[in-house]
Each structure stands twice: as C-alpha cells, then as structure tokens.
Amino acid sequence: MDVTADSLVARAARELSADADELVADVERGLRREVPELWADPEIARVTTRNIAEHIAAALDGLEHGVEADRIPPPAADLDRARRLARGGVSVTAVLRAHRLAQAIALDRVLAALPRLTTDPELISAAARRLTEVATGYVDRSSERGVVAYQEERDRRLRWRLSVVNDAGLRIGTTLDIARTTQELADFATEHFADRACVDLLDALLHGRDPDRQPPVLRRIAQRARTGAPTDSSYAARRTDGPDHPRGPDGDPPPPAVAPQQLHTYPEDSPPARVLATGQPARLPADGSPGEGHSTLVVPLRARGVTLGVAQFSRDGGPEPYDGEDLLLAQEIATRAAVAVDNACRYTHARATALGLQRSLLPARTPEQSAVDVAYRYLPAGDRLGVGGDWYDVIPLSGARVALVVGDVVGHGVHAAATMGRLRTAVRTLADIDLPPDELLTHLDDVVLRLSAEAATDPDDDAAEIGATCLYAVYDPVSCSCTLARAGHVLPTVITPDGVHRALDLPPGPPLGLGGLPFEALEVQLPEGSLLALYTDGLIEARDHDVEAGLTRLRQVLARPARSLDAACDTVLDTLLPERPADDVALLLARTRALGDDRVAGWDLAADPAEVSRARSRVAAQLRRWGLEDLEFTAELVVSELVTNAIRYGRPPVHLRLVLPDPEPPAGPGAGHGRSLLCEVRDGSSTAPHQRRARSYDEGGRGLHLVAQLSERWGTRQTRVGKTVWAELNDTAGAFPAFGDLSAI
C-alpha cells in the first residue's frame, strides 16, 4: 500500500492522540509562560485549559480522518468561551496570541513525529506542507469565529455598561439626602448586577469629624436583597451599639446581622477593612465570600480623595461569578454614588451649620413680661439651604410695655441669616432706648444703608444689595393702646374678642435700605383678649393665590377657636402652607392683657420739695394695699430720689406712677423672681439724668447710683413732652443691701 502525505499526517495525528494529555500540558506550559494574563483569574484559567484540550482534540481528529481545515468542527462551547473571555476582560490580542502559540507548539510536535514514521524526505516534506496548511486553516477559521464572538460580546457588554452607568447617573443622587442616596445605590445594584447589596459610611464623617478610631466605626445606611436572598450581605461585623449574638454550635459567634442605622466595625483582616485602609476594591471568589454568596465585590466609596465608606455587592449561586468587568462597573457606579453622598454630606453639614447659626440668632424663648401672651413659629423654605432672613422678636420695655417685631431680609442662605442677626441686634438696641416705632424704623433704615455701603466695598461679597422689611409694634397694657409702624412689610391682622377680624391699615412705609423717606406710626386701641398676628409675606403669598386671598384665609383660620396660641400657630401653618414652602415664614401671635386700675396707681405732684415726703407716704400706703410690705422701705427710697430729681432739675408737671405687673408671685420650680414693682416719675423736661461717680467731697451725685443699686433695672424714656425716669423693683431681689455693700456709693 502506497504511503501518501495525507496518510502520513493521519498516522502522526493518531499517535499524538494517544498522548494528547502530554501535548495539552506542553501547550499550557507555553501559554502560561508567554500569555500569563490568561492565568491571572482562576475562572479564566479553567476556561483556557478546557479550550486548549478541546481544540487539540478537534484538530487531531480532523487530521486523523483527513478532513479539510474548513470542515473540522470546532468545540461546541468555543464561542461561549470566547464570550466568557470577553466578559473577563482578557484582551483580544492575548486571545490571538494564544491561538498562534498553541498552533506552533502542537505543529512542532506533529512535525517531530513524521521522521519516525518514514525516511522518505519528499514524503515528509509533502506531509509537512499538508499539515501546515490544515493547521493554519483551522486556527485561522476558529480564531476568526472566536474574535467575531469576542467582539460582539465586548460591544454588547460595552453598550450594557454604558446604559447601566447612564441609568445610575439618573437614578442615584436625585436628592441631597444621604440615606436616600445610599439606598438608591443599593436598590440600583440589586436590580442590575447583584443579589444583595449594603452600604456602610464612616460615622465620624457623617457628623463632620475625621475618623479617629481604629478600626473605624461605620454606620449601616442602606441595604437591599432580592426576593429569597438574605438581607445582610456584609462580612462579619462587630456591632458597637447592640447586644452580643449567641454563639453557634461550633462555639464561634455567627456573623451578626447589622440593621440599618446601626453602628459596627469590621475585623482588621477582613476585606472591607482592607478596602477602607487602602482605598482599592476587592473581588472575592466563591470560596472567599461571606455566607453562601457565590462571589462578592467590595468597593470603596471615595470622593475628592477621601474614603467615605464601603459598598458590598454579592451574587448568590448565579451562573457566573463576578469578573473584572463587573468590578470596573461597580467601581464606576460607586464613584458616582460617592460624589453624590459627598455632596449630600457637605449639604447636610452646611445646612446644620446654617441652621445652628440661625437658631443662635433667633430668640430661644420669649422673655418674661405681663403685657401679652405670645406664640411663634419659624419655618425655613423647603427648597433652600434651610435658612433665611425672616425673624421675630418679643422685647420687654419699661412701663410694663412690650415690643413685637417681625422682619424679613431679602434673600436666603447664610448671608441673609447673618444680616438678619445684625438687624435684630440693632432693633433690640434701639428698643432699649425706648424710641417710638417710627423713629426706630428711621434709625434701622440708616443701619441697613451702612451695611449696604460696607458690602458694596467688599469685592468678595456677592450680595452687595441689602434690603429688608420690618414691622415694629409697641403695646401698653395700662392704656391698652398699640402703636405700630411698618417699613415695606405686610399688614398685620387683629381679631378682637367680639370676633371682628381685620387687617390694620397702617400708613405705608418704604422697605429698609432706600433712605430719605419718612415712616409714620399708627396708634390703635386693642381691648383685652385681642389677638394680634404679625407675619412675613411667605405665609400669605403663593403661586396659586394672591396676597388678598392669603389674608382672607388667614383671618378665617385665626377666627376659629383654638386650645392655645401654640395650637393656633400650628393650625395656621398646616392650613396655609404646603409641605415644602417656597419662602421662609415667620409667625408671631400675641393675645393682649390689660392692667386695670387695681394694679396701677398715680399721683400728680406739685413742684415743691415738701411733696417728696407726701409721695413716700402715698407709696407706702399703696404697697400695703398690694401686699408688698417687704418692698416698702426700698420703694420709698427710690421714689424719694426720683421725685427729688424731677422737682429740682425738671419742669412741671410732675407725675408719679406705680405699676404692679404681676398681682401674684409666680409659682413653680422655674419661677426665679417674685413680684415686680414699676416706679415711674414723669416731668416736663427733656433733659435725661446721667449716673456719675461722686467724689468724696461732693454733696450730691449719689442718688441715681443708689437707685441703680436698689433696682433690678432703671432707665429713661423720652415722651412727646418731657421724659419719664423709671425703676423696676422686685420683692425678692429688692431688699435693702447690707451697709458693707454700699461702700461704692
């Protein structure tokens, strides 16, 4: 039988088939040496080994049976393995090199077997040409098919990845809420590439501090699991704010389930701890994942060079574990989420700082006073940083009067809040000198003009224009009169005890900061029990209705019976405002009181020094009627000094008035003071007295110093004609001091 080149090739292939395992091992050793990236991942290495064995078997079988190269059937799983290499991140260059290197090694082995089968050089040469032709054709055809499948999978994966990343950008970070942003990350991951997901953030960073504990304390912010999967997908964590878990049958404590918002730490050698320390992600195969997970990705949440926390994504028993492409995808999505979380943290910290600033600028509580009962509310805009320029205030004045203030600085944010604080301080300072409402607004207008001028000269100040509106009201419980003035502010509303409700038609005044225009005050009588409502425009203005409609709704709500003023405030806000108001809102409700004739006593005095003794007698008698015998000596001494000064240095007419704001001493553990007594002496001179230090040889100059020592407060207020000097005494703090305490007089 004649030997042909085809038969010689078939015999050589048959011999090598018997030692196919050795040939596979040679090819694998060569590829490990020349293409090491195929063995970097254990799963890819298994795919490569199976691919080598099946391709060599198919090629030897085709050579043995004389099949043409284009008719040798490739392995059934060849295209699926090419797609698996594409998903694993293996480069197409490495795939092609592997095909050529495997062809060279296998071809050398077959060629080496030919001289053992024949000594005919021409036959060997012909068989070698035939062998090279078939092997090259087979490798070209199989590699071409594999590259096509590889590229299709790469394109499909790229399109899918771009789609997922784009979808993540739209769905993660929709708000500036930390918990919602992290939950969006967990939800998105379980919908696209994970069966379980959890997100832990460093607790110190959530509170604006740098982590100072090792291991760092984390807070479980979000977690999510698909139906049927365990909720907790994290590695064993040690809870720092919960009870210890019971030990398992083998004596080791089981991995504790970490609940949302729970504090915990990770062991130092755990993958999450290493990821937090290094900032590098980790991909764990089935034998390294927690619980029953098939594989796990542990990815740091890093933004602006700072590690905020760690996210874990697990895949349970799926067809494929995570590969390098999945890790890159998880990193990209986690990076986007980390930026959103960082923005949310910065917003939260900035908002907390701004709210703390505003809380420090607004009154923490209303001061004690007997003129009105008050309740107030402040509500920041829902779509802003959380702070604005609206403010309110209640300022006790002399003569048992009280000042009620509501204002609104133009703009929002920290700058508006800081301006509000400066204006509120200015109003309190001007109120302390008992300016009438119209004069106070005139001085406040000058303050705003100066602030605007200062801001205009600052190149770093983005808000050079400063504007504000203000409503200032002074209520006197003795006369039941209320004097009001406004600077561009909305009109207040009053509800009288008989149920009549109306907006007080105050004279218009320009907003603060315009300058040069006058303000005008209006005095109205408010019967005892009247409800006065002061507010900013955010309460009555909205996109769906005008100011008049808002005022009508406000008057209707205030006319309804309420358990208390606080309940009335809540009802007003719930009725008039949406859940997230577009503007700041300040609301101040005041129900008026009245001091009747039984709590006020007054006498006209002649400009005669003899009136001083008669004034002392009248004061002593009145205090005995009021049950304030403990204040009798102190009050006589203070009244004597004030009346003497009015007669000696002032002008007629001279009037003495006593006011008892509180008929009964305050009860309860929080009552730190007893009953107060107001002593007022009015005369026709506008010259205000001044306290001075008397020298040792001076005969006078000690009276006002004595008044200041004996009273809790004292001062002077100008009236339309003349002045009033007043002093406030207290039956617990106003006793005459020991003689040793008078050494400074």
C-alpha positions in Angstrom: 0.0 0.0 0.0 1.4 3.3 -1.1 2.0 5.9 1.6 0.7 9.4 0.8 1.2 12.7 2.6 -2.4 12.6 3.9 -2.0 9.0 5.3 1.3 10.0 6.9 -0.3 13.0 8.6 -3.2 10.8 9.7 -0.8 8.3 11.3 1.1 11.0 13.1 -2.1 12.5 14.4 -3.2 9.1 15.6 0.0 8.6 17.5 -0.3 12.0 19.1 -3.9 11.4 20.1 -2.7 8.6 22.4 -0.5 11.2 24.2 -3.0 14.1 23.9 -2.7 14.9 27.6 1.0 15.4 27.3 0.5 17.7 24.3 -2.1 19.7 26.2 0.3 20.1 29.1 3.0 21.3 26.8 0.7 23.9 25.2 -0.5 25.0 28.6 3.1 25.5 29.9 3.9 27.5 26.9 0.9 29.7 27.2 1.5 30.2 30.9 4.9 31.5 30.1 4.0 33.6 27.1 0.5 34.8 27.9 0.3 34.9 31.7 -2.8 37.1 31.8 -4.9 34.1 30.9 -4.0 32.6 34.3 -4.4 35.7 36.4 -8.0 34.8 37.2 -8.8 31.2 38.3 -12.1 31.1 36.3 -10.4 32.4 33.1 -7.6 29.8 33.7 -10.2 27.0 33.8 -11.8 28.2 30.6 -8.4 28.4 28.9 -7.4 24.9 29.9 -10.7 23.4 28.7 -10.4 25.3 25.5 -6.8 24.0 24.8 -7.8 20.4 25.4 -10.9 20.6 23.2 -9.2 22.4 20.3 -6.3 20.0 20.2 -8.7 17.0 20.3 -10.7 18.5 17.4 -7.6 19.3 15.3 -6.1 15.8 15.8 -9.3 14.2 15.0 -9.7 16.2 11.8 -6.1 15.4 10.8 -6.6 11.7 11.5 -9.6 11.4 9.3 -8.3 13.7 6.5 -10.9 16.4 6.9 -10.3 19.7 5.2 -9.5 22.6 7.5 -12.7 24.4 6.8 -14.7 21.3 7.7 -13.1 20.4 11.0 -15.9 21.2 13.6 -14.7 23.4 16.4 -15.6 22.6 20.0 -19.3 23.2 20.8 -18.5 25.6 23.6 -15.9 27.5 21.6 -18.0 30.7 21.0 -19.3 30.7 24.5 -15.7 30.5 25.9 -14.7 33.4 23.6 -17.6 35.4 25.1 -16.5 34.4 28.6 -13.0 35.7 27.9 -14.5 39.0 26.6 -16.6 39.3 29.8 -13.5 38.5 31.9 -11.6 41.5 30.4 -9.0 39.4 28.5 -7.7 41.4 25.6 -8.3 40.2 22.0 -4.5 40.4 21.5 -4.0 37.8 24.2 -6.6 35.6 22.6 -5.0 35.7 19.2 -1.5 35.1 20.6 -2.8 32.1 22.5 -4.2 30.6 19.2 -0.9 31.1 17.4 1.3 29.9 20.2 -0.8 26.8 20.7 -0.7 26.2 16.9 3.1 26.5 16.9 3.6 24.1 19.8 1.2 21.5 18.5 2.5 21.7 15.0 6.1 21.2 16.2 5.0 18.0 18.0 3.3 16.6 14.9 6.2 17.5 12.6 8.6 15.9 15.0 6.7 12.7 14.7 6.9 12.4 10.9 10.6 11.3 10.6 9.7 8.4 13.0 7.1 7.1 10.5 9.1 7.4 7.2 12.6 8.1 5.9 11.4 9.5 2.6 12.3 13.2 2.6 9.9 14.1 -0.2 7.0 12.4 1.6 7.9 14.1 4.9 8.1 17.5 3.1 4.7 16.9 1.4 3.2 15.8 4.7 4.7 18.9 6.5 3.2 21.2 3.8 -0.2 19.4 4.2 0.0 19.6 8.0 0.9 23.3 8.0 -1.9 24.0 5.5 -4.6 22.2 7.6 -3.4 23.6 10.9 -3.1 27.1 9.7 -6.6 27.0 8.1 -8.1 25.5 11.2 -6.6 28.1 13.5 -7.4 31.0 11.1 -11.0 29.8 10.9 -11.5 29.1 14.6 -9.7 32.3 15.7 -11.7 34.4 13.3 -15.0 32.9 14.6 -13.8 33.4 18.2 -12.8 37.1 17.5 -16.2 37.8 16.0 -17.9 36.3 19.0 -15.5 38.1 21.3 -16.1 41.5 19.7 -19.8 41.0 19.7 -19.8 40.3 23.4 -17.5 43.2 24.0 -19.7 45.5 22.1 -22.8 44.2 23.9 -21.1 44.5 27.3 -19.9 48.0 26.5 -23.4 49.1 25.4 -24.9 47.5 28.5 -22.3 49.0 30.7 -22.8 52.5 29.2 -26.5 52.1 29.6 -26.2 51.0 33.2 -23.8 53.8 34.1 -26.0 56.3 32.4 -29.0 54.9 34.3 -27.1 55.1 37.5 -26.3 58.7 36.9 -30.0 59.4 36.5 -31.2 57.3 39.5 -28.5 57.7 42.1 -28.1 61.1 43.8 -31.6 62.5 43.0 -31.7 64.4 46.3 -29.3 65.8 48.9 -30.4 63.2 51.4 -27.6 60.8 52.5 -29.8 57.9 53.4 -31.9 58.1 50.2 -28.8 58.4 48.0 -27.2 55.3 49.5 -30.5 53.4 49.3 -30.7 54.3 45.7 -27.2 52.8 45.2 -28.3 49.5 46.9 -31.6 49.4 45.0 -29.9 50.0 41.7 -27.2 47.4 42.3 -29.8 44.6 43.1 -31.7 45.5 40.0 -28.8 45.2 37.6 -25.8 43.1 38.8 -26.2 42.0 42.4 -28.4 39.7 44.5 -27.6 41.6 47.7 -26.1 45.0 48.5 -25.2 47.0 51.5 -23.6 50.4 52.1 -21.7 51.5 55.2 -20.5 55.0 55.8 -17.9 56.2 58.3 -19.9 57.5 61.3 -17.4 60.3 62.1 -17.7 61.8 58.6 -21.5 61.8 58.9 -21.0 64.1 61.9 -18.4 66.3 60.2 -15.4 64.8 62.1 -12.3 63.0 60.9 -12.2 59.3 61.8 -10.1 58.9 64.9 -10.8 55.3 65.9 -9.1 52.1 64.6 -10.9 50.1 63.4 -13.2 52.9 62.2 -16.8 52.9 63.3 -19.2 52.6 60.4 -23.0 53.1 60.2 -25.1 50.8 58.1 -27.0 53.3 55.9 -28.7 51.2 53.3 -29.1 47.5 52.3 -31.2 45.6 49.9 -31.7 42.0 48.8 -33.6 40.3 46.1 -36.5 38.1 47.0 -35.3 35.0 48.7 -31.8 36.3 49.4 -30.5 37.0 52.9 -30.8 40.7 53.8 -27.3 41.1 55.4 -24.7 40.7 52.7 -21.7 42.1 54.7 -18.7 40.3 56.1 -18.8 39.6 59.8 -19.1 42.9 61.6 -18.9 43.7 65.3 -21.8 45.8 66.4 -21.0 48.7 68.7 -24.4 49.7 69.8 -26.3 46.3 70.3 -26.2 43.1 72.4 -23.8 40.3 71.7 -25.1 37.5 69.5 -25.3 34.0 70.9 -22.5 31.6 69.8 -23.1 28.9 67.2 -22.9 25.1 67.6 -19.2 25.1 66.9 -18.5 27.7 69.6 -17.8 30.6 67.2 -20.2 33.5 67.1 -22.2 33.7 63.9 -21.8 36.8 61.7 -24.2 39.3 63.2 -26.9 40.9 61.1 -26.4 44.6 61.0 -29.6 46.6 61.0 -30.0 49.9 59.1 -28.6 52.9 61.0 -26.6 50.5 63.3 -23.0 51.2 64.3 -20.5 48.4 63.7 -16.8 47.7 62.9 -15.1 45.2 60.7 -12.2 43.0 61.8 -8.8 44.3 60.9 -8.0 41.5 58.4 -11.4 41.4 56.7 -11.8 42.5 53.1 -13.9 45.6 54.0 -11.3 46.7 56.5 -8.5 46.4 53.9 -10.6 48.2 51.3 -11.2 51.1 53.7 -7.5 51.2 54.6 -6.1 51.0 51.0 -8.9 52.6 49.0 -8.6 49.7 46.5 -11.5 47.5 45.5 -11.6 43.7 46.1 -13.2 40.9 44.2 -13.7 37.7 46.2 -14.5 34.3 44.5 -16.9 31.8 45.8 -14.6 30.4 48.4 -13.8 33.8 49.8 -17.2 35.4 50.0 -19.3 35.7 53.1 -22.1 33.2 53.9 -23.4 31.3 50.9 -22.6 34.0 48.4 -21.2 32.9 45.0 -18.9 35.9 44.8 -18.6 39.4 46.3 -17.4 42.8 45.3 -16.1 45.2 48.0 -15.8 48.7 46.6 -14.7 51.9 48.5 -16.8 55.0 48.3 -14.3 57.7 47.5 -14.9 61.3 46.5 -12.4 64.2 46.3 -9.6 62.0 47.6 -11.5 60.9 50.8 -12.9 57.5 51.6 -16.4 57.9 52.8 -17.3 54.3 53.4 -17.6 50.9 51.6 -20.2 49.2 49.5 -20.6 45.4 49.2 -22.3 43.6 46.3 -22.9 39.8 46.4 -24.0 37.3 43.8 -25.6 34.1 45.2 -25.2 30.9 43.2 -25.7 32.5 39.8 -24.4 31.1 36.5 -21.3 33.2 36.6 -19.3 34.8 39.4 -18.2 38.4 39.2 -15.4 39.2 36.8 -13.1 42.1 36.1 -15.7 43.9 34.0 -18.2 43.7 36.8 -15.6 45.1 39.2 -15.0 48.0 36.9 -18.7 48.6 36.6 -19.2 48.5 40.3 -16.3 50.9 40.8 -17.7 53.4 38.3 -21.2 53.3 39.8 -19.8 53.5 43.4 -17.7 56.5 42.4 -20.7 58.3 41.1 -22.7 57.4 44.2 -19.7 58.6 46.4 -19.8 62.0 44.8 -23.5 62.3 45.4 -23.0 61.1 49.0 -20.2 63.6 49.5 -22.4 66.4 48.1 -25.2 65.3 50.4 -22.8 65.3 53.4 -21.5 68.7 52.5 -25.0 70.0 52.1 -26.1 68.4 55.4 -23.1 69.9 57.3 -23.6 73.3 55.7 -27.3 73.2 56.4 -26.7 72.1 60.0 -24.2 75.0 60.4 -26.6 77.5 58.9 -29.5 76.3 61.0 -27.3 76.4 64.1 -26.3 80.0 63.1 -29.9 80.9 62.6 -31.1 79.3 65.9 -28.4 81.3 67.7 -29.7 84.5 66.1 -33.4 83.9 66.7 -34.8 84.1 70.2 -34.6 80.8 72.0 -37.5 81.7 74.3 -39.7 84.7 74.9 -38.7 86.8 77.9 -41.0 87.2 80.9 -43.4 90.0 80.5 -47.0 90.7 81.6 -48.4 92.6 78.6 -49.2 89.8 76.1 -49.3 86.0 75.8 -47.2 85.0 72.7 -46.6 82.0 70.5 -44.3 82.0 67.5 -43.2 79.8 64.6 -40.3 79.9 62.1 -40.4 77.7 59.0 -37.5 77.8 56.5 -38.1 77.5 52.8 -38.3 73.9 51.6 -36.1 74.2 48.5 -33.3 76.3 50.0 -30.4 75.7 52.3 -32.8 75.8 55.2 -32.2 79.3 56.5 -33.4 82.7 55.5 -33.7 86.3 56.7 -37.1 86.2 58.4 -37.1 86.9 62.1 -39.4 87.7 65.0 -38.8 89.1 68.5 -40.5 90.0 71.8 -38.8 92.8 73.7 -39.9 93.9 77.2 -40.0 97.6 77.6 -40.3 100.0 80.5 -43.7 100.6 82.0 -44.8 97.0 81.5 -45.0 97.6 77.8 -43.7 95.1 75.2 -42.4 95.5 71.6 -43.4 92.9 69.0 -41.2 92.7 65.9 -41.3 90.8 62.7 -38.9 91.3 59.8 -37.8 89.8 56.5 -34.3 90.3 54.9 -34.2 89.9 51.1 -32.6 86.6 50.0 -31.9 83.2 51.5 -28.9 81.4 52.9 -26.2 82.2 55.5 -25.7 85.8 54.3 -29.4 86.6 54.8 -29.3 84.9 58.2 -26.2 86.9 59.3 -27.8 90.2 58.1 -31.0 89.2 60.0 -28.9 88.7 63.2 -27.3 92.2 62.8 -30.7 93.9 62.2 -32.3 92.0 65.1 -29.5 93.2 67.4 -29.9 96.8 66.1 -33.7 96.6 66.8 -33.1 95.4 70.4 -30.5 98.2 70.9 -32.8 100.9 69.6 -35.7 99.4 71.6 -33.7 99.7 74.8 -33.7 103.4 74.5 -37.5 103.5 74.1 -37.7 105.0 70.7 -41.2 105.4 69.2 -41.8 102.9 66.3 -41.5 105.4 63.5 -38.2 106.8 64.9 -36.9 103.3 65.5 -37.5 102.4 61.8 -35.8 105.5 60.7 -32.6 104.6 62.6 -32.9 101.0 61.4 -33.1 102.3 57.8 -29.7 104.1 58.5 -28.3 100.8 59.7 -29.3 99.0 56.5 -27.8 101.8 54.4 -24.5 101.5 56.2 -24.5 97.7 55.8 -25.1 98.1 52.1 -22.3 100.6 51.8 -19.9 98.2 53.6 -21.0 95.3 51.4 -20.5 97.4 48.2 -16.9 98.0 49.1 -16.1 94.3 49.6 -15.1 92.6 46.3 -15.7 89.2 47.8 -19.3 89.9 48.9 -21.7 88.5 46.3 -24.7 90.2 48.0 -23.9 93.9 48.0 -27.5 94.9 47.8 -29.1 94.6 51.3 -32.8 95.1 51.7 -35.4 94.2 54.4 -38.9 94.9 55.6 -39.9 95.3 59.2 -43.0 95.7 61.3 -42.5 97.2 64.8 -45.3 97.4 67.4 -45.4 98.6 71.0 -48.3 97.5 73.2 -49.1 99.2 76.5 -51.2 97.1 78.8 -52.1 100.0 81.0 -53.8 102.1 78.3 -54.5 99.0 76.0 -53.0 101.0 73.2 -50.8 99.6 70.4 -48.5 101.8 68.3 -47.3 100.3 65.1 -45.1 101.3 62.1 -44.0 99.4 59.1 -41.2 99.5 56.6 -42.5 97.8 53.4 -43.9 95.0 55.5 -47.3 93.2 55.0 -50.2 94.5 57.2 -50.8 92.8 60.5 -54.1 91.2 61.4 -56.1 91.7 64.6 -59.0 89.6 65.9 -61.0 91.4 68.7 -62.8 89.5 71.5 -66.1 90.1 69.8 -65.0 88.1 66.7 -64.3 91.1 64.4 -61.2 90.4 62.3 -59.5 92.9 60.1 -56.1 93.9 58.8 -54.7 97.1 60.4 -54.5 99.7 57.8 -51.0 101.1 58.7 -49.5 104.0 56.8 -47.3 102.7 54.1 -43.5 102.9 54.6 -40.7 102.1 52.2 -38.6 99.0 52.7 -35.4 99.4 54.7 -32.4 100.4 52.7 -33.9 103.1 50.4 -33.2 106.0 52.7 -34.6 109.5 52.7 -38.3 108.6 53.1 -40.3 109.1 56.3 -42.1 106.4 58.4 -45.4 107.0 60.1 -46.9 105.3 63.1 -50.5 104.5 63.9 -51.9 104.1 67.4 -54.9 101.8 67.9 -56.8 100.5 70.9 -56.8 96.8 71.5 -59.3 95.5 74.1 -58.0 92.9 76.5 -58.0 89.5 74.8 -57.4 90.8 71.3 -55.3 88.6 69.1 -52.6 90.4 67.1 -51.0 88.4 64.3 -47.6 89.5 62.8 -46.1 87.5 60.0 -43.9 87.7 56.9 -45.1 87.5 53.3 -44.2 83.9 52.9 -47.2 83.0 55.0 -49.8 84.6 52.7 -48.1 84.7 49.3 -48.1 81.6 47.0 -48.0 80.8 43.3 -51.7 79.7 43.3 -53.2 82.7 45.0 -52.5 86.4 45.7 -51.9 88.3 48.9 -55.6 89.2 49.4 -56.7 85.6 49.2 -54.0 84.6 51.6 -55.1 87.3 54.1 -58.7 86.2 53.8 -57.7 82.6 54.6 -55.5 83.7 57.5 -58.3 85.7 59.1 -60.7 82.8 58.7 -58.2 80.4 60.4 -57.5 82.8 63.3 -61.2 83.3 63.9 -61.6 79.6 64.7 -61.4 78.7 68.4 -58.1 77.1 69.5 -56.9 75.4 72.6 -53.9 77.7 72.9 -51.9 80.1 70.9 -49.4 77.3 70.1 -52.2 75.3 68.7 -53.4 78.3 66.7 -49.9 78.7 65.2 -49.9 75.0 64.1 -53.3 75.3 62.6 -52.3 78.4 60.6 -49.2 76.7 59.2 -51.0 73.5 58.4 -53.8 75.3 56.6 -52.0 78.0 54.7 -48.6 76.4 53.8 -47.7 73.5 51.5 -45.4 70.7 52.8 -42.3 72.5 51.3 -43.0 76.3 51.3 -41.2 78.3 48.6 -40.3 81.1 51.0 -39.3 81.5 54.7 -42.2 82.1 57.1 -42.2 83.8 60.5 -45.4 84.0 62.5 -45.9 85.8 65.8 -49.3 85.6 67.6 -49.9 87.9 70.7 -53.0 87.9 72.9 -53.3 91.2 74.8 -53.7 91.6 78.5 -54.7 94.7 80.4 -53.5 96.1 83.7 -56.6 97.5 85.5 -56.9 100.3 88.0 -56.3 97.9 90.8 -52.7 97.4 89.5 -51.9 101.0 88.6 -51.7 104.0 91.0 -50.7 107.5 90.0 -50.4 111.0 91.6 -49.8 114.5 90.2 -47.1 116.2 92.3 -46.5 119.9 92.8 -43.1 121.3 92.1 -42.5 121.7 95.9 -39.8 119.8 97.9 -42.4 119.1 100.5 -44.1 116.8 98.0 -41.3 114.3 98.5 -42.4 113.2 101.9 -46.1 113.1 100.8 -45.0 110.9 97.8 -43.3 108.5 100.2 -46.4 108.2 102.3 -48.6 107.5 99.3 -46.2 104.9 98.0 -46.1 103.1 101.4 -49.9 103.1 101.7 -50.3 101.7 98.2 -47.7 98.9 98.7 -49.5 97.9 101.9 -52.7 97.6 99.9 -50.9 95.4 97.3 -49.3 93.2 100.0 -45.7 94.4 99.2 -44.6 95.5 102.6 -41.2 93.9 102.0 -40.6 96.5 99.3 -41.9 99.5 101.3 -38.5 100.8 102.5 -36.7 100.3 99.2 -39.6 101.8 97.1 -39.8 104.8 99.4 -36.0 105.4 99.0 -36.1 105.0 95.2 -39.3 107.2 94.8 -37.7 109.8 97.1 -34.6 110.1 94.8 -36.6 110.2 91.6 -39.2 112.7 92.8 -36.4 114.9 94.2 -34.6 115.0 90.9 -37.7 115.7 89.0 -38.6 118.7 91.3 -35.1 120.0 91.5 -33.9 119.6 87.9 -37.0 119.0 85.8 -40.1 121.0 84.9 -43.8 120.7 85.8 -46.0 118.9 85.5 -44.5 116.0 87.7 -46.4 112.7 87.9 -45.6 109.6 90.0 -47.0 106.2 88.9 -46.7 102.8 90.4 -47.5 99.7 88.3 -47.9 96.1 89.6 -47.5 93.9 86.5 -48.0 90.6 88.5 -50.6 90.5 91.2 -49.5 87.1 92.4 -45.9 85.8 92.8 -45.1 83.2 90.0 -45.4 79.6 91.1 -43.4 76.5 90.2 -39.8 75.5 90.4 -38.8 77.6 87.4 -40.0 80.8 89.0 -36.8 82.6 89.9 -38.3 86.0 90.7 -41.1 87.3 92.9 -43.5 90.1 92.1 -42.2 93.2 90.3 -43.0 96.8 91.0 -42.5 99.6 88.5 -41.8 103.1 89.8 -42.1 105.9 87.2 -41.7 109.7 87.6 -42.6 111.9 84.6 -41.8 115.6 84.3 -41.8 118.2 81.5 -38.1 118.5 80.9 -36.4 116.5 78.1 -33.0 116.6 79.8 -32.1 113.0 80.7 -30.3 112.3 84.0 -26.9 110.5 83.9 -25.3 108.4 86.5 -21.9 109.6 87.6 -19.3 108.7 90.2 -19.4 111.3 93.1 -16.1 112.4 94.6 -15.6 112.3 98.3 -16.1 116.0 98.9 -19.3 116.2 96.6 -22.6 116.9 98.4 -24.7 115.3 95.5 -24.4 112.9 92.6 -25.2 109.7 94.6 -28.9 109.5 94.1 -29.0 107.7 90.7 -26.2 105.4 91.8 -28.4 104.4 94.8 -31.4 103.9 92.5 -29.3 101.6 90.3 -28.1 99.6 93.3 -31.6 99.1 94.7 -33.5 98.3 91.4 -33.2 95.4 89.0 -33.4 97.8 86.1 -33.7 101.5 85.6 -33.7 104.0 82.7 -35.2 107.0 81.0 -37.6 107.2 78.1 -38.4 110.3 76.2 -42.1 111.2 75.7 -43.8 113.7 73.3 -43.4 116.3 76.1 -40.7 115.6 78.6 -39.3 112.4 79.9 -40.0 109.5 82.3 -37.4 108.1 84.7 -38.3 104.6 85.8 -37.0 101.8 88.0 -38.1 98.2 88.4 -38.0 96.6 91.9 -38.5 93.0 92.9 -39.8 91.7 96.2 -37.2 89.0 96.4 -34.1 90.9 95.0 -35.0 94.4 96.0 -34.4 94.3 99.8 -32.1 97.0 101.1 -28.5 95.7 100.9 -26.2 95.5 103.9 -24.1 98.6 104.7 -21.0 96.8 103.6 -22.4 96.7 100.0 -22.8 100.5 99.9 -19.1 101.3 100.0 -19.1 102.2 96.3 -21.8 104.9 96.8 
